[in-house]
């Protein structure tokens, strides 16, 4: 589980489309868990994390990182995402 400030900060970088996509992925993860399908749950979770990384990096390259995200938070977010996706 990630730290709440990191999750909130990442979510704050999302476009409306990113938020909708993220919500659909959460529902799909729950469906996979309900079906007790570990491979499916893992695959969707990995896709979800990679999509979050893409959204954050896209926002960073546009120079529109929220004011609440100091550079240290950026480094922590990138490190956390890389750790989770292996």
Buried (B, 14 or more C-beta within 10 A) or exposed (E): EBEEEBEEBBEBBBEEEBEEBBEEBEEBBEEBBEEEEEEBBEBBBEBBBEBBBEBBBBBBEEEEBEEEBEEEBBEBBBEBBEEBEE
